[in-house]
Amino acid sequence: MTPLVLLPGMMCDARLFAPQIAALSAARTIVVAAITGADSIAALAAGVLAEAPPRFALAGLSMGGIVAMEILRQAPERVERVALLDTNHLAEAPERQALRGPQVDRVFRGELRKVLIEEMKPLYLAPENRSDERILGCALDMAVDLGPAVFARQSEALRTRTDQSATLCASRIPALVLCGAHDTLCPVERHRQMAALLPRARIEIIAGAGHLSTLERPEETTEALRRWLAMDPQ
């Protein structure tokens, strides 16, 4: 069975996919690739490709989805199918770019946790999950463990990313485009745009989830991934 490569979001690690790994790993090899060691999306994608199996299914959430699209651009022949979760195929908007430098400065002054909480509260979780200490604690623990240098590199990679619309249009593999219904960072309409570009896309909107669908609604997200993995590769 084709291995599954998972790409976490910004300041996240394998814990982001813990429910899915537990549910799916009995049936196939799962690899969680790090996207922490470079400050461009192209270099991060090349690093994943250097370590990944020869051919694989690929799923990424948020920044992981952005790197997944670049992998699809660099080496489409190696990707059997792709799942893009709570992500964005466009270049970063100028107003978001302008926030990156001041955030990095604050993080290097010791405010990593504060910056993350300020971002997470309005943008990351569905309203009903914003007081869920289990999810919030997991997200903060992942970020603190990765640290300021990773925050700076990933911020620069996101700031300078390019539009991947042409990459999506050129793809002919089974695709899942999944989004939490309350994702305000990468909203539902953006995912409808991605699904319209992909010739073989299935779109799934997860009720009761925001930007961290894998943790906010793990069972529903896992079942969507199962349906995607069962799609005919041809």
Secondary structure, 3 states (H helix, E strand, C coil): CCCEEEECCCCCCHHHHHHHHHHHCCCCCEEECCCCCCCCHHHHHHHHHHHCCCCEEEEEECHHHHHHHHHHHHCHHHEEEEEEECCCCCCCCHHHHHHHHHHHHHHHHHHHHHHHHHHHHHHCCCHHHCCCHHHHHHHHHHHHHHCHHHHHHHHHHHHCCCCCHHHHHHCCCCEEEEEECCCCCCCHHHHHHHHHHCCCEEEEEECCCCCCHHHHCHHHHHHHHHHHHCCCCC
